[in-house]
């Protein structure tokens, strides 16, 4: 037994000796060490700006300079959120993340060995896009939201939703953009021909379920969207939808989008209303909203909080049942709230200006033929809140119509460019109310691509039919459909 045990020990020792000697049979190769330089530890950029990093790579064994031997990845982390940014050697593009501080990792991988080298750095994104012009543009038939950020040094931001990492891409043609109070809180709505979506007014982030259909008390079909939205300073929000109806809501009164305002008392169905409505911007709740029945060619009134629209009183200068087509209507701050309506004889190029005040009583002020040049070609209108001039644009020409002398004056001529939109913006914030008297002119250059053909300019309007004075101009926007100002 002892002899067997002794032999077993010798065999085991021999086996250990063989294993020990086998280590010397392995071949060791030096690794291709990757060294990354040229990347700072910290970067700080404005939201929506480009980040430009061109790293320097050194390889201990590879001097070929063949970048195809390696894979590259730029990825950002914030909490549990990981975002792949790019897979290129260098990073030279818009940084597509929201405001805050992000941990970013640049990784280089050798394809043949799987060897990895990584560089960590931080990117602080400073919140931008706080206030400025929002331009809803038509870029090759699709809506795009651009911005002129006016703080400090003004700059144009193309495709604001992408720059702000909103998480949503617009579809359809542009309808309207609304940046104002909704149900007592600041809100941003963007309306296109396919949908109307709500975005966070600070971060511009979109969330599922923000479709305007979810704001309705009634069930509306897919494709229901706003044609235009408007706010009265007393907190009422109005929406004219693509079903032809006008809805309104007011949080303090417990009124929400649901019942159409364009239904006459005693009738069961809405009438076909013109695509304009008017009410005194700062008026009391008792001041009526004015609508126009396109079928019966007449003005009607609707009192907020009421159930139905009603007939207008008997006029002193003209019949509110005009028998004419409505070309444009606006409520101006001129003369404490004058409503301007441009009317046209059906089938004839005869144009008229109807002007009246709708407060607790309705008073007619004017009904005269318009003897203005190019009025038959006008596509956009605006009323000066200080002087009462009616501005209108036809092609690239801007005219000023004096309601007292019944004459027009050519104020601007942009040649082959087209004026798509003009307005005197209804600023709400007290710091901006002085700007209400500035005329805003949006021009598109057909010689440029849709992506950058638009310009927003503001002008001072002097009295006595004086020449307009340019204040500011911002170019490089998309083909502008309409605008608003985010305060």
C-alpha positions as CSV (number, residue, x, y, z in Angstrom):
1,X,0.0,0.0,0.0
2,X,2.8,2.4,0.9
3,X,4.6,1.5,-2.4
4,X,1.4,2.4,-4.4
5,X,1.0,5.7,-2.5
6,X,4.7,6.6,-3.2
7,X,4.3,5.9,-6.9
8,X,1.1,8.1,-7.0
9,X,3.0,11.1,-5.5
10,X,5.8,10.8,-8.1
11,X,3.3,10.7,-10.9
12,X,1.5,13.8,-9.6
13,X,4.8,15.8,-9.2
14,X,5.7,14.8,-12.7
15,X,2.4,16.2,-13.9
16,X,2.9,19.5,-12.1
17,X,6.3,19.8,-13.5
18,X,4.9,19.3,-17.0
19,X,2.3,22.0,-16.5
20,X,4.8,24.5,-15.2
21,X,7.1,24.0,-18.2
22,X,4.1,24.5,-20.5
23,X,3.8,28.2,-19.6
24,X,6.9,28.9,-21.5
25,X,5.3,27.8,-24.7
26,X,2.9,30.8,-25.0
27,X,3.7,33.7,-27.5
28,X,3.0,37.2,-26.2
29,X,2.3,40.1,-28.6
30,X,2.4,43.8,-27.8
31,X,-1.0,45.5,-28.1
32,X,-1.8,48.4,-30.4
33,X,-2.4,51.1,-27.8
34,X,-4.8,53.9,-28.8
35,X,-4.2,57.3,-27.3
36,X,-6.9,60.0,-27.7
37,X,-6.0,63.7,-27.3
38,X,-7.5,66.9,-28.6
39,X,-10.7,66.7,-26.6
40,X,-11.2,69.0,-23.7
41,X,-12.7,67.9,-20.4
42,X,-15.6,70.4,-20.6
43,X,-17.5,72.2,-23.3
44,X,-20.3,74.9,-23.0
45,X,-22.6,75.7,-25.9
46,X,-25.9,77.3,-26.5
47,X,-28.9,75.0,-27.1
48,X,-29.1,74.2,-30.8
49,X,-25.5,75.1,-31.6
50,X,-23.0,72.9,-33.3
51,X,-20.3,71.1,-31.4
52,X,-17.0,70.8,-33.3
53,X,-14.4,68.3,-32.0
54,X,-11.5,67.0,-34.1
55,X,-9.6,64.5,-31.9
56,X,-6.0,63.4,-32.4
57,X,-5.5,59.6,-32.4
58,X,-2.1,57.9,-31.9
59,X,-1.6,54.2,-32.4
60,X,1.5,52.5,-30.8
61,X,1.8,49.9,-33.5
62,X,-0.2,51.2,-36.5
63,X,1.4,53.9,-38.5
64,X,-0.7,53.3,-41.7
65,X,-3.1,56.2,-41.1
66,X,-6.0,54.0,-42.3
67,X,-9.0,55.2,-40.3
68,X,-11.2,52.5,-41.8
69,X,-9.5,50.0,-39.5
70,X,-11.4,51.5,-36.6
71,X,-14.9,52.1,-35.5
72,X,-16.0,55.4,-33.8
73,X,-18.8,56.3,-31.5
74,X,-20.0,59.5,-29.8
75,X,-22.6,58.8,-27.1
76,X,-24.2,61.0,-24.4
77,X,-25.5,60.0,-21.0
78,X,-27.8,61.9,-18.6
79,X,-29.2,59.9,-15.8
80,X,-30.6,56.7,-17.3
81,X,-30.8,58.3,-20.8
82,X,-28.3,57.2,-23.4
83,X,-28.2,58.9,-26.8
84,X,-26.1,57.8,-29.7
85,X,-24.9,61.0,-31.4
86,X,-22.7,59.9,-34.3
87,X,-20.4,57.2,-35.6
88,X,-17.7,59.4,-37.3
89,X,-14.1,60.1,-36.6
90,X,-14.8,63.8,-35.8
91,X,-17.9,65.5,-34.4
92,X,-18.9,68.5,-36.4
93,X,-22.7,69.0,-36.3
94,X,-25.6,70.4,-34.2
95,X,-25.6,68.9,-30.7
96,X,-29.1,67.5,-30.6
97,X,-29.8,67.5,-26.9
98,X,-31.9,69.6,-24.5
99,X,-30.4,72.1,-22.0
100,X,-28.5,70.7,-19.0
101,X,-25.1,69.0,-18.5
102,X,-24.4,65.7,-20.4
103,X,-21.7,63.2,-19.9
104,X,-20.3,62.4,-23.4
105,X,-18.1,59.4,-24.3
106,X,-16.0,59.1,-27.5
107,X,-15.0,55.5,-28.2
108,X,-12.5,54.2,-30.7
109,X,-12.5,50.4,-31.4
110,X,-9.9,48.5,-33.4
111,X,-12.0,46.2,-35.7
112,X,-9.4,43.4,-36.0
113,X,-8.8,42.9,-32.2
114,X,-11.8,44.6,-30.5
115,X,-9.4,46.8,-28.6
116,X,-11.2,49.8,-27.1
117,X,-10.0,53.3,-26.0
118,X,-12.5,55.8,-24.6
119,X,-12.4,59.5,-23.7
120,X,-15.0,61.0,-21.3
121,X,-15.9,64.7,-21.3
122,X,-18.9,66.9,-20.3
123,X,-21.1,69.2,-22.4
124,X,-23.1,71.9,-20.7
125,X,-26.0,73.1,-22.9
126,X,-27.2,76.6,-22.0
127,X,-30.9,77.1,-22.4
128,X,-31.8,79.2,-25.4
129,X,-34.9,80.1,-27.5
130,X,-36.4,81.9,-24.5
131,X,-38.1,84.6,-26.5
132,X,-38.3,85.8,-30.1
133,X,-40.2,85.4,-33.3
134,X,-41.6,82.0,-34.2
135,X,-42.0,81.5,-37.9
136,X,-44.1,78.6,-39.2
137,X,-42.7,77.9,-42.6
138,X,-43.5,75.9,-45.7
139,X,-40.3,74.0,-46.7
140,X,-41.0,72.1,-49.9
141,X,-44.6,71.5,-48.9
142,X,-43.9,70.5,-45.3
143,X,-44.3,72.6,-42.1
144,X,-41.1,73.7,-40.3
145,X,-40.9,75.9,-37.2
146,X,-38.1,78.4,-37.2
147,X,-37.2,81.1,-34.7
148,X,-35.4,84.4,-34.4
149,X,-33.9,84.4,-31.0
150,X,-33.6,88.1,-30.2
151,X,-31.8,88.1,-26.8
152,X,-28.4,89.7,-26.9
153,X,-27.1,89.1,-30.4
154,X,-30.1,88.0,-32.6
155,X,-29.7,84.7,-34.5
156,X,-31.9,82.6,-36.7
157,X,-32.6,79.0,-35.7
158,X,-33.8,76.8,-38.5
159,X,-36.0,73.8,-37.4
160,X,-36.4,74.9,-33.8
161,X,-38.0,71.5,-32.8
162,X,-34.9,69.6,-34.0
163,X,-32.6,72.1,-32.4
164,X,-34.4,71.9,-29.1
165,X,-34.6,68.1,-29.3
166,X,-38.4,68.3,-29.0
167,X,-38.9,64.6,-29.9
168,X,-41.4,65.4,-32.7
169,X,-41.2,66.1,-36.4
170,X,-44.0,68.2,-38.0
171,X,-46.0,66.7,-40.9
172,X,-48.4,68.3,-43.3
173,X,-48.6,71.9,-44.5
174,X,-48.3,74.9,-42.1
175,X,-51.5,76.4,-40.6
176,X,-50.7,78.5,-37.5
177,X,-48.4,78.8,-34.5
178,X,-49.7,79.9,-31.1
179,X,-47.5,80.9,-28.2
180,X,-49.7,82.3,-25.4
181,X,-51.8,81.4,-22.5
182,X,-54.0,78.4,-22.6
183,X,-56.2,77.4,-19.7
184,X,-54.3,79.7,-17.4
185,X,-50.8,78.5,-18.3
186,X,-48.2,79.4,-20.9
187,X,-48.5,77.1,-23.9
188,X,-47.2,76.5,-27.4
189,X,-49.3,75.0,-30.2
190,X,-48.2,74.3,-33.7
191,X,-51.0,73.6,-36.2
192,X,-50.5,71.9,-39.5
193,X,-52.9,70.5,-42.1
194,X,-52.7,67.0,-40.4
195,X,-52.6,67.8,-36.7
196,X,-52.2,70.4,-34.0
197,X,-49.7,69.5,-31.3
198,X,-48.8,71.2,-28.0
199,X,-45.3,71.6,-26.8
200,X,-43.7,72.6,-23.5
201,X,-43.2,76.4,-23.9
202,X,-39.9,76.4,-22.1
203,X,-38.1,73.2,-23.3
204,X,-40.2,72.7,-26.5
205,X,-40.5,69.0,-25.6
206,X,-43.4,67.2,-27.1
207,X,-45.3,64.4,-25.2
208,X,-47.6,61.8,-26.6
209,X,-51.2,62.8,-26.2
210,X,-50.6,66.5,-26.8
211,X,-52.8,66.3,-29.9
212,X,-55.5,69.1,-29.9
213,X,-58.1,66.3,-30.2
214,X,-57.4,65.4,-26.6
215,X,-58.3,69.0,-25.6
216,X,-61.8,68.6,-27.0
217,X,-64.8,67.7,-24.9
218,X,-66.2,66.0,-28.1
219,X,-64.7,63.0,-29.9
220,X,-63.0,64.3,-33.1
221,X,-61.6,62.2,-35.9
222,X,-58.0,61.8,-36.9
223,X,-57.0,64.8,-38.9
224,X,-59.0,67.3,-36.9
225,X,-56.7,70.3,-36.6
226,X,-56.7,74.1,-36.0
227,X,-56.7,76.5,-38.9
228,X,-55.9,79.4,-36.6
229,X,-55.7,80.2,-32.8
230,X,-56.0,83.5,-31.0
231,X,-55.9,84.7,-27.4
232,X,-57.7,87.6,-25.8
233,X,-55.7,89.2,-22.9
234,X,-58.5,88.2,-20.5
235,X,-57.5,84.6,-20.8
236,X,-59.8,83.3,-23.5
237,X,-58.3,81.1,-26.2
238,X,-60.1,80.7,-29.6
239,X,-59.6,78.1,-32.3
240,X,-61.0,78.0,-35.7
241,X,-60.8,74.3,-36.8
242,X,-60.6,72.6,-40.2
243,X,-64.2,71.4,-39.7
244,X,-65.2,75.1,-40.3
245,X,-66.2,75.7,-36.7
246,X,-65.0,78.2,-34.0
247,X,-64.4,76.9,-30.5
248,X,-63.2,78.8,-27.4
249,X,-62.1,78.0,-23.8
250,X,-61.6,79.9,-20.6
251,X,-60.2,78.1,-17.5
252,X,-61.7,80.5,-14.9
253,X,-65.2,80.0,-16.4
254,X,-64.9,76.3,-16.7
255,X,-65.3,76.5,-20.5
256,X,-63.4,74.1,-22.7
257,X,-63.2,73.4,-26.4
258,X,-66.4,71.6,-27.3
259,X,-69.4,73.5,-28.5
260,X,-69.2,75.5,-31.7
261,X,-69.8,79.3,-31.5
262,X,-71.0,79.6,-35.1
263,X,-74.5,78.3,-34.5
264,X,-77.4,80.8,-34.7
265,X,-80.0,80.9,-32.0
266,X,-82.9,78.7,-33.0
267,X,-80.8,76.6,-35.5
268,X,-79.5,73.1,-35.0
269,X,-76.4,73.2,-37.2
270,X,-73.4,75.5,-37.5
271,X,-73.3,78.0,-40.4
272,X,-70.4,78.3,-42.7
273,X,-68.3,81.1,-41.3
274,X,-65.5,83.1,-43.0
275,X,-62.0,82.4,-41.9
276,X,-61.8,85.5,-39.8
277,X,-63.4,86.6,-36.5
278,X,-63.0,89.8,-34.5
279,X,-63.3,91.0,-30.9
280,X,-61.7,93.8,-28.9
281,X,-58.3,92.5,-27.8
282,X,-58.5,93.9,-24.2
283,X,-62.2,94.1,-24.0
284,X,-64.6,92.9,-21.3
285,X,-66.3,89.6,-21.4
286,X,-69.6,91.3,-22.3
287,X,-68.0,92.6,-25.5
288,X,-69.2,90.4,-28.4
289,X,-67.2,88.4,-30.9
290,X,-68.0,89.2,-34.5
291,X,-68.4,86.3,-37.1
292,X,-69.4,86.4,-40.7
293,X,-71.8,83.9,-42.3
294,X,-70.4,83.2,-45.7
295,X,-73.6,81.6,-47.0
296,X,-76.0,84.4,-46.0
297,X,-73.3,87.1,-46.4
298,X,-73.9,88.8,-43.0
299,X,-72.2,89.7,-39.8
300,X,-73.4,88.0,-36.6
301,X,-72.4,88.4,-32.9
302,X,-71.6,85.9,-30.2
303,X,-71.4,86.8,-26.5
304,X,-68.7,84.9,-24.6
305,X,-70.4,82.4,-22.2
306,X,-73.5,82.3,-24.3
307,X,-74.9,79.3,-26.2
308,X,-75.5,80.7,-29.7
309,X,-74.8,83.5,-32.1
310,X,-77.3,86.2,-32.6
311,X,-78.3,88.8,-35.3
312,X,-76.6,92.2,-35.4
313,X,-78.6,95.3,-34.6
314,X,-79.9,97.6,-37.3
315,X,-77.1,99.6,-38.8
316,X,-76.9,103.4,-39.3
317,X,-74.5,103.4,-42.2
318,X,-74.9,100.0,-43.8
319,X,-76.8,96.8,-43.4
320,X,-75.0,94.1,-41.4
321,X,-76.5,91.7,-43.9
322,X,-74.2,93.1,-46.6
323,X,-74.8,90.6,-49.4
324,X,-71.0,90.8,-50.1
325,X,-68.1,88.5,-49.7
326,X,-65.8,89.0,-46.7
327,X,-62.1,89.4,-47.9
328,X,-60.6,90.2,-44.5
329,X,-61.6,91.2,-40.9
330,X,-59.6,92.3,-37.9
331,X,-60.2,94.0,-34.6
332,X,-57.7,96.7,-34.0
333,X,-56.7,98.7,-31.0
334,X,-57.3,101.8,-33.0
335,X,-60.1,104.0,-31.6
336,X,-60.5,101.7,-28.6
337,X,-61.2,98.7,-30.7
338,X,-62.4,99.3,-34.2
339,X,-63.3,96.3,-36.3
340,X,-62.2,96.6,-39.9
341,X,-63.8,94.5,-42.6
342,X,-62.8,94.4,-46.3
343,X,-65.8,93.4,-48.4
344,X,-66.2,92.6,-52.1
345,X,-69.2,92.5,-54.4
346,X,-69.7,88.8,-55.6
347,X,-68.4,88.4,-59.1
348,X,-67.1,92.0,-59.4
349,X,-63.9,93.8,-58.4
350,X,-65.6,96.3,-56.2
351,X,-64.1,96.6,-52.7
352,X,-65.5,98.3,-49.6
353,X,-64.3,99.1,-46.1
354,X,-66.8,98.6,-43.3
355,X,-65.6,99.9,-39.9
356,X,-67.5,99.6,-36.6
357,X,-67.0,99.3,-32.8
358,X,-68.4,96.3,-31.0
359,X,-68.3,96.9,-27.2
360,X,-71.3,96.9,-25.0
361,X,-73.0,98.6,-27.9
362,X,-72.3,98.3,-31.6
363,X,-71.6,101.5,-33.4
364,X,-70.9,101.9,-37.2
365,X,-68.2,104.3,-38.2
366,X,-67.6,103.9,-41.9
367,X,-68.7,102.2,-45.1
368,X,-66.9,103.4,-48.2
369,X,-65.6,102.0,-51.5
370,X,-61.8,101.4,-51.3
371,X,-60.0,103.3,-54.0
372,X,-56.7,101.6,-53.4
373,X,-54.2,100.4,-56.0
374,X,-53.8,96.6,-56.3
375,X,-56.5,96.0,-53.7
376,X,-57.9,93.3,-56.0
377,X,-54.7,91.4,-55.7
378,X,-54.2,91.8,-51.9
379,X,-53.5,88.7,-50.0
380,X,-52.6,89.9,-46.5
381,X,-53.8,92.9,-44.4
382,X,-53.0,94.7,-41.1
383,X,-54.4,97.7,-39.3
384,X,-52.2,100.3,-37.6
385,X,-53.3,100.5,-33.9
386,X,-52.2,104.1,-33.7
387,X,-53.1,105.8,-37.0
388,X,-55.9,103.5,-38.3
389,X,-54.2,102.9,-41.6
390,X,-55.1,99.8,-43.5
391,X,-52.0,98.1,-44.9
392,X,-52.3,95.5,-47.5
393,X,-49.8,93.6,-49.7
394,X,-50.1,92.4,-53.3
395,X,-47.1,90.4,-54.6
396,X,-44.0,92.3,-53.5
397,X,-45.7,95.6,-53.0
398,X,-46.9,97.0,-49.7
399,X,-49.6,99.7,-49.7
400,X,-51.0,102.0,-47.0
401,X,-54.6,102.9,-47.3
402,X,-55.7,106.1,-45.5
403,X,-59.3,105.6,-44.2
404,X,-59.8,109.4,-44.0
405,X,-58.6,110.5,-47.4
406,X,-59.7,107.3,-49.1
407,X,-56.3,107.1,-50.9
408,X,-53.5,104.5,-51.0
409,X,-49.8,105.0,-51.1
410,X,-47.1,102.5,-52.1
411,X,-44.8,102.1,-49.1
412,X,-42.5,99.3,-50.0
413,X,-41.6,97.4,-53.2
414,X,-39.7,94.2,-53.0
415,X,-39.7,93.5,-56.7
416,X,-39.9,89.8,-57.5
417,X,-40.0,88.8,-53.8
418,X,-43.4,88.1,-52.3
419,X,-44.9,89.5,-49.1
420,X,-46.6,86.5,-47.5
421,X,-47.7,88.0,-44.2
422,X,-48.0,91.3,-42.4
423,X,-49.2,92.2,-39.0
424,X,-49.2,94.5,-36.0
425,X,-48.4,91.9,-33.3
426,X,-50.6,91.8,-30.2
427,X,-47.8,91.7,-27.6
428,X,-49.1,90.8,-24.1
429,X,-46.2,91.3,-21.8
430,X,-46.0,94.9,-20.4
431,X,-42.4,95.3,-21.5
432,X,-43.3,94.7,-25.1
433,X,-46.6,96.6,-25.5
434,X,-44.8,99.6,-27.0
435,X,-43.9,97.3,-29.9
436,X,-47.5,96.9,-30.9
437,X,-47.2,99.9,-33.2
438,X,-44.4,98.3,-35.2
439,X,-45.5,96.9,-38.6
440,X,-44.1,93.3,-39.2
441,X,-43.5,92.3,-42.8
442,X,-42.6,88.8,-43.8
443,X,-41.1,88.4,-47.3
444,X,-40.1,85.3,-49.2
445,X,-37.5,85.3,-52.0
446,X,-38.5,82.8,-54.8
447,X,-34.9,82.8,-56.0
448,X,-33.7,81.1,-52.9
449,X,-34.5,77.6,-51.6
450,X,-37.5,77.2,-49.3
451,X,-35.1,76.4,-46.4
452,X,-33.7,79.9,-46.3
453,X,-36.0,82.2,-48.4
454,X,-37.8,84.0,-45.6
455,X,-37.1,87.4,-44.0
456,X,-38.9,89.1,-41.0
457,X,-38.6,92.9,-40.9
458,X,-40.1,95.4,-38.5
459,X,-40.9,99.0,-39.3
460,X,-41.8,102.2,-37.4
461,X,-45.0,103.7,-38.9
462,X,-45.0,107.5,-38.8
463,X,-48.0,109.7,-39.0
464,X,-49.1,111.9,-42.0
465,X,-48.4,109.0,-44.4
466,X,-44.7,109.2,-43.8
467,X,-42.2,106.7,-45.1
468,X,-41.8,103.5,-43.1
469,X,-38.6,103.3,-41.1
470,X,-36.8,100.0,-40.9
471,X,-36.0,98.9,-37.3
472,X,-34.9,95.2,-37.6
473,X,-34.5,92.6,-40.2
474,X,-33.8,88.9,-39.9
475,X,-33.1,86.7,-42.9
476,X,-32.4,83.1,-43.5
477,X,-35.7,81.7,-42.3
478,X,-37.8,79.2,-44.2
479,X,-40.6,80.2,-46.6
480,X,-42.8,81.9,-44.0
481,X,-46.5,81.1,-43.8
482,X,-47.3,82.9,-40.5
483,X,-45.6,84.2,-37.4
484,X,-46.1,84.9,-33.7
485,X,-43.9,86.3,-30.9
486,X,-42.9,84.1,-27.9
487,X,-42.6,86.5,-24.9
